[in-house]
Amino acid sequence: MKNLIALGCIVLLASCDSGRPSSPTPGGGVRSALGGGGSFAFVNFELGAAPGTVCPGASGCTNGAAEPMIRADAAGTFYVSSELGVTSGTLAWKSTDGGLHYTALDSPNQISQALGGLGPGGGDTDLGTAPEANADGFDNLYVASLSLANVTVSTSQDGGMTWSKNVTSATIPGDDREWIAADQATKVCISYHDIVTFNIDVNCSFDAGAHFTQLGSAIDVAHAFLIDDNEIGNLAIDPQNHVVYQVFSGIANAVEAVIPTSFHAVWIAVSRDGGQTFTDNPVYVNPNTAVSYGHQFVNVSVDRAGTVYVVYTDNHNLFYSFSTDGGDTFTGPIQVNQAPSATAIMPWSVACDPGSLNIVWYGTSYFDGTTAPDNYPATAAWSVYLAQNRNATVAGSTFTQVAATPIVHFGGVCESGVTCSGNRDLYDDFGIAVSPTTGLASITYSDDQPGNTGSNDHTAIATQTGGPIICGGS
């Protein structure tokens, strides 16, 4: 069902001091001031599963997929993928009108195109779009999907019309939570946990995903204590200078490997040789070792000036830090969420023009100071929130916050992945992308309404149709 939401903005203080016990102290002297804001408008709708279905508007605009991800290519085409579960394949969609309509593509990896057909992968999914066109004028599209035994990377070199599959993209088999990022015309890299060591491995292909010949470790020798004591975040590549960034949370030092603490440190692995070697730098280390940023997921994005943004949550509040020197040093943490989003989880970000940043998360007004989101009461109503800052590297800058969707879930939200004993209807992540040609955003998210059960889970879209933008055009 199509829902049009026109929402006024909340212009808020990007504060580092919320008064809550788990919040870090201010960093870097960056604090926003209240200011005027515009208004956002979004259109929300469910996607269709059958290839060729165009939504909204068709009777077949239903699907049973969840935990989606989204990217935009250089022309402003949006691509979405969402998982059906291991061995069941991945669904994919494409929008050529700025996210107002999405067409269901043939599955990147199903053997059968029918909903629920067998396919390699089908688990955790991520996408990448090449920043440069291939020989036929298309930006290569890559969809990664987890099979546990390995990582499947599906490549389309014709805008999603056809796919080729590499079912053993990971050099090291036995994998979990992969991410993918593309560079130049034919380079694509994946990162993942190998289950045996829990190291963060980075494989790169230079032939559009046909062969992954380069292997690097995101955790360097000096920080080997982080192996087996980390929570992986996403992978990003700066298309201007080709620096590779991998973020994660973990312990802060070697002593904590034998005296366990929470993952109170946020890290970034930086590679200036294309993913062959990495140097690990701290983004933020909270002196309170009881605070944990080990929730799905720490996220990194890069703007057109090369500023690096890292967003992370302590299970109640959402923060970001930024770096203007290529990930060597960071300013922050800076709190993003404000009322009515007293709790903010599962963040994702996208950056575009210099200093321009969009951040999304699942948020609710519920917060009692002690209860984890896993155990929130049935009265906790969750929606997708967006916060935008067009001067994110400037002291005194403002975030404009808005709810981008109707309620998508009531009650608890488990963030422990497959080990969850609570509700996993929102799964572990979702995403936002921005058209580089219009600056407008499209968000893809999981939604278990109206039944508030896993059987109602589906992938939906919230596309921005008005309001402030973060891209002034390519």
C-alpha positions in Angstrom: 0.0 0.0 0.0 1.3 3.4 -0.9 1.6 5.9 1.9 2.6 9.5 1.3 4.2 11.1 4.3 4.9 14.9 4.4 6.8 15.6 7.6 8.1 18.7 9.3 11.6 18.6 10.5 13.1 18.6 14.0 16.2 20.7 13.9 18.3 19.4 16.7 21.4 19.9 18.7 24.1 17.4 17.6 25.0 16.9 21.2 27.6 14.8 23.0 25.8 15.1 26.4 22.5 13.4 26.7 22.6 12.9 30.5 22.3 9.1 30.0 24.9 6.9 31.7 26.1 5.2 28.6 26.8 8.3 26.6 30.4 9.3 25.9 31.9 12.6 26.8 32.1 15.3 24.1 34.9 15.1 21.6 36.6 17.6 19.4 34.5 20.6 20.5 32.0 20.0 17.7 28.5 20.9 19.0 25.5 22.0 17.0 23.2 24.9 17.7 19.5 25.1 17.1 18.5 26.6 13.8 15.8 26.8 11.1 15.0 23.9 8.9 12.9 22.9 5.9 10.5 20.0 5.5 10.9 16.5 4.1 8.4 14.4 2.1 8.6 10.7 1.6 6.6 8.1 -0.3 6.5 4.6 1.3 5.6 1.4 -0.5 6.2 -2.4 -0.5 8.3 -4.0 -3.3 7.1 -6.9 -5.5 8.9 -10.3 -5.6 8.1 -11.5 -9.2 10.6 -10.4 -11.8 9.1 -7.5 -13.9 6.7 -6.3 -11.2 6.7 -2.5 -10.9 5.8 -1.0 -7.6 3.9 0.9 -6.4 0.7 0.3 -8.4 0.8 -3.5 -9.2 -1.3 -6.1 -7.5 1.8 -8.2 -6.9 3.6 -5.6 -4.8 4.3 -8.0 -2.0 7.5 -9.9 -0.9 8.8 -12.0 1.9 12.4 -10.8 2.0 14.1 -8.8 4.8 17.4 -7.1 5.8 17.8 -5.1 2.6 20.5 -2.9 1.3 20.6 -0.2 -1.4 23.1 1.7 -3.6 22.9 4.3 -6.3 25.1 4.4 -9.4 26.6 7.4 -11.0 23.5 8.0 -13.2 21.2 8.0 -10.2 19.8 4.5 -10.7 18.9 2.9 -7.4 19.5 -0.8 -6.8 18.2 -2.8 -3.9 18.8 -6.4 -2.7 17.2 -8.3 0.1 17.6 -11.8 1.5 15.2 -14.8 1.5 17.5 -16.9 3.7 20.4 -19.2 3.2 19.9 -21.5 0.1 16.8 -19.5 -0.9 18.5 -16.8 -2.9 18.3 -13.1 -3.0 15.7 -10.7 -4.4 16.8 -7.5 -6.3 15.1 -4.4 -7.7 16.0 -1.4 -9.8 14.6 2.2 -10.0 15.4 4.6 -12.9 13.0 7.4 -11.8 14.7 8.5 -8.6 13.2 5.8 -6.4 9.5 6.6 -7.2 9.0 3.1 -8.7 11.1 -0.1 -8.4 11.1 -3.0 -10.9 11.8 -6.5 -9.6 14.8 -8.0 -11.4 15.7 -11.6 -12.0 17.3 -12.9 -8.8 21.1 -12.4 -8.8 21.7 -15.9 -7.6 18.5 -18.1 -7.6 18.6 -21.2 -9.7 14.9 -20.8 -10.1 13.4 -17.3 -10.4 10.3 -18.3 -8.5 10.0 -16.8 -5.0 11.7 -19.2 -2.6 13.7 -20.9 -5.4 17.0 -22.6 -4.5 20.1 -20.6 -4.9 23.6 -20.2 -3.6 23.8 -17.6 -1.0 20.5 -16.1 0.2 21.9 -15.0 3.6 23.4 -11.5 4.4 23.4 -9.3 1.4 25.2 -6.1 0.3 25.6 -4.3 -3.0 28.2 -2.3 -4.8 28.1 -0.1 -7.9 31.2 0.7 -10.0 32.0 4.5 -10.1 33.3 4.2 -13.6 31.5 2.7 -16.7 32.5 -0.6 -18.3 33.3 -1.0 -22.0 29.6 -1.2 -22.8 28.7 2.0 -21.0 27.2 0.4 -17.8 28.3 0.8 -14.2 28.9 -2.7 -13.1 26.5 -3.9 -10.3 27.6 -6.4 -7.7 25.4 -8.3 -5.2 27.1 -10.2 -2.4 25.2 -13.0 -0.6 26.2 -15.3 2.2 26.0 -19.0 2.2 28.1 -19.6 5.4 30.3 -22.0 3.4 31.4 -19.1 1.3 30.4 -15.8 -0.2 28.5 -15.5 -3.6 29.2 -12.4 -5.7 26.8 -11.9 -8.6 27.8 -9.4 -11.2 25.6 -7.6 -13.8 27.4 -5.7 -16.5 24.2 -4.6 -18.2 22.2 -2.8 -15.6 20.7 -5.8 -13.8 19.3 -7.6 -16.9 21.7 -10.6 -16.6 23.9 -12.0 -13.9 27.1 -14.1 -13.6 27.8 -15.8 -10.3 31.0 -16.6 -8.4 30.0 -18.9 -5.6 33.5 -19.1 -4.0 34.4 -15.4 -3.9 36.0 -15.6 -0.5 39.5 -17.0 -0.5 39.0 -18.4 3.0 35.9 -20.6 3.2 33.5 -20.7 6.2 32.4 -17.1 6.4 30.0 -14.7 8.1 28.6 -11.2 7.5 30.2 -10.1 4.2 30.3 -6.6 2.8 31.1 -5.4 -0.7 32.5 -2.2 -2.3 33.4 -1.4 -5.9 36.1 0.8 -7.4 37.0 2.0 -10.9 35.3 0.1 -13.7 36.1 -3.5 -12.8 37.6 -3.7 -9.3 35.4 -5.0 -6.5 36.3 -6.0 -2.9 34.5 -8.0 -0.2 35.2 -8.2 3.5 34.0 -10.9 5.9 34.6 -12.7 9.1 36.2 -16.1 8.6 34.5 -18.3 11.2 37.6 -20.1 12.4 39.6 -17.1 13.5 37.0 -14.3 13.4 39.6 -12.2 11.6 38.3 -9.6 9.1 39.5 -10.6 5.7 39.4 -8.5 2.6 39.4 -10.0 -0.9 39.6 -8.0 -4.1 38.8 -8.9 -7.7 40.1 -6.9 -10.7 38.0 -8.6 -13.3 34.4 -7.7 -12.2 34.1 -10.4 -9.6 35.1 -13.4 -11.8 38.2 -14.1 -9.7 39.2 -12.8 -6.3 42.9 -12.9 -6.3 44.0 -10.4 -3.7 43.7 -11.1 0.1 44.4 -8.7 2.9 43.8 -8.6 6.6 41.9 -5.6 7.9 43.4 -6.2 11.4 47.1 -5.4 11.3 49.9 -7.1 13.2 50.1 -4.4 15.9 46.4 -4.9 16.7 46.3 -8.7 16.5 44.5 -8.7 19.9 41.4 -7.6 18.0 41.2 -11.0 16.2 38.3 -12.8 17.8 37.4 -9.7 19.7 35.6 -7.6 17.1 32.3 -6.9 15.5 32.6 -6.2 11.7 31.2 -3.1 10.0 30.9 -2.3 6.4 33.5 -1.7 3.7 33.9 1.5 1.7 36.3 2.7 -1.1 37.0 6.4 -1.9 36.6 6.6 -5.7 38.8 9.6 -5.8 42.0 8.2 -4.2 41.1 4.5 -4.0 41.7 4.3 -0.3 39.9 1.3 1.2 38.2 1.7 4.6 36.9 -1.1 6.9 35.2 -0.3 10.2 34.6 -2.4 13.2 34.1 -2.3 17.0 36.1 -4.2 19.5 38.2 -4.2 22.6 40.7 -1.4 23.1 44.0 -3.2 24.0 45.7 -6.5 24.4 45.0 -6.6 28.2 41.3 -6.7 27.5 41.7 -9.9 25.4 42.4 -11.8 28.7 40.2 -9.6 31.0 37.1 -9.4 28.9 35.3 -6.1 28.5 32.6 -4.8 26.2 33.4 -3.6 22.7 33.9 0.0 23.8 36.2 0.9 21.0 35.4 1.9 17.4 38.2 1.2 14.9 38.9 1.9 11.2 41.3 -0.1 9.1 42.8 2.1 6.3 44.5 0.7 3.2 46.4 3.0 0.9 47.6 0.2 -1.4 44.3 -0.9 -2.7 43.4 -3.4 0.1 46.7 -5.3 0.2 47.7 -4.0 3.7 45.8 -2.1 6.4 46.7 0.2 9.3 44.2 0.2 12.2 43.3 3.5 13.8 41.0 4.3 16.7 37.9 6.2 15.9 36.8 6.5 19.5 37.6 4.6 22.7 35.1 5.1 25.4 36.8 5.1 28.8 33.8 3.4 30.2 34.5 -0.3 29.4 30.9 -1.3 30.2 29.7 0.6 27.1 29.4 -1.5 24.0 29.4 -0.4 20.3 29.2 -4.0 19.3 25.8 -3.8 17.8 24.8 -4.2 14.2 26.6 -2.3 12.7 29.4 0.3 12.8 29.2 2.1 9.5 31.5 4.2 7.3 30.9 6.5 4.4 33.0 9.0 2.5 32.1 12.4 0.9 33.3 13.9 -2.3 36.1 15.8 -0.5 37.4 12.6 1.1 36.0 13.3 4.6 35.4 10.0 6.3 32.3 9.5 8.6 31.8 6.7 11.0 28.5 6.1 12.8 27.9 3.9 15.7 25.4 3.2 18.5 25.7 2.3 22.2 22.3 0.5 22.0 20.4 3.6 22.9 22.2 6.7 21.4 23.7 7.2 18.0 26.9 9.0 17.4 29.2 9.9 14.5 32.9 10.9 14.2 34.6 12.3 11.2 38.1 12.5 9.8 39.5 15.0 7.4 42.9 13.3 7.1 42.0 10.0 5.5 41.1 8.1 8.6 44.2 8.8 10.6 42.5 10.9 13.3 38.9 11.6 14.2 36.8 14.3 15.8 33.9 13.0 17.9 31.8 11.4 19.2 28.9 13.7 18.3 25.4 12.5 19.2 22.9 12.5 16.4 19.5 11.2 17.7 17.2 13.4 19.7 13.6 13.3 20.9 11.3 11.7 19.9 13.9 9.0 19.1 15.1 8.2 22.6 16.6 4.9 21.3 18.5 4.6 18.0 19.8 1.3 16.6 21.1 -0.2 13.3 22.5 3.0 11.8 23.5 3.5 8.2 25.0 6.6 6.5 25.6 8.1 3.1 27.7 11.2 2.3 27.9 13.2 -0.9 28.9 16.9 -1.2 31.7 18.0 1.1 30.4 18.0 4.7 26.9 16.7 3.7 25.7 13.6 5.5 22.5 11.6 5.8 22.1 9.0 8.6 19.2 6.6 9.1 18.3 4.3 12.0 15.4 2.4 13.6 14.2 4.6 16.4 11.5 4.6 19.2 10.5 7.0 21.9 10.9 4.3 24.5 13.8 4.4 26.9 13.9 3.6 30.6 17.6 3.8 31.2 18.1 0.1 31.9 16.2 -2.2 29.5 18.0 -3.3 26.4 16.1 -3.0 23.1 15.8 -6.8 23.0 13.4 -6.6 25.9 11.4 -3.5 25.1 7.7 -3.7 25.8 5.0 -4.1 23.2 4.3 -0.4 23.5 7.6 0.5 21.9 6.8 1.7 18.4 9.7 1.7 15.9 10.0 3.8 12.8 12.9 4.7 10.4 14.4 8.0 11.2 16.6 10.2 9.0 19.0 12.9 10.2 20.7 15.3 7.8 23.6 17.6 8.3 25.0 19.7 5.4 27.9 21.0 7.5 28.9 17.9 9.3 32.5 19.0 9.7 31.7 22.5 11.1 31.4 23.3 14.7 27.9 24.6 15.4 26.3 22.8 12.5 22.8 21.4 12.8 21.1 18.0 12.1 17.6 18.0 10.9 15.7 14.9 12.1 12.5 13.3 10.7 10.6 10.1 10.8 10.7 8.8 7.2 8.3 5.9 7.6 5.1 4.8 9.5 5.6 2.4 12.4 7.5 -0.7 11.1 7.5 -2.8 14.4 6.2 -2.9 17.9 8.1 -4.4 20.9 11.6 -5.7 21.4 14.4 -5.8 18.8 17.1 -8.3 19.2 20.6 -7.3 17.9 22.5 -10.5 18.5 22.1 -11.9 15.0 21.5 -15.7 14.7 22.0 -16.1 18.5 18.9 -14.0 19.2 16.3 -15.5 21.5 14.1 -12.4 21.1 12.3 -10.8 18.1 14.4 -10.5 14.9 11.7 -9.1 12.6 14.0 -6.1 11.8 17.0 -8.4 11.4 20.4 -6.7 11.5 20.6 -3.8 9.1 19.0 -1.7 6.4 20.3 1.1 4.1 20.1 4.5 2.5 21.4 5.7 -0.8 21.3 9.1 -2.5 21.0 10.0 -6.2 24.2 11.9 -7.2 22.1 13.7 -9.8 19.2 14.9 -7.7 20.5 14.6 -4.2 17.3 12.9 -3.0 17.5 9.8 -0.9 15.9 6.4 -1.1 15.8 4.2 2.0 15.1 0.5 2.0 14.0 -1.2 5.3 12.3 -4.2 6.9 8.7 -4.0 8.0 6.6 -6.5 9.9 3.3 -4.6 9.8 0.4 -5.0 10.0 0.7 -8.3 11.9 3.9 -7.5 13.8 5.2 -11.0 13.2 8.0 -12.6 11.2 5.4 -14.0 8.7 4.5 -10.4 7.8 8.2 -9.4 7.2 8.8 -7.7 3.9 11.1 -5.2 2.2 9.8 -1.7 1.7 11.0 1.6 0.4 10.9 5.2 1.6 11.9 7.6 -1.2 12.4 11.3 -0.5 10.3 13.5 -2.8 11.0 16.8 -1.2 13.1 18.7 1.3 16.8 19.4 1.7 19.4 17.4 -0.2 23.0 16.5 0.3 24.1 16.3 -3.4 24.2 19.4 -5.5 24.6 17.4 -8.7 27.5 15.4 -10.3 
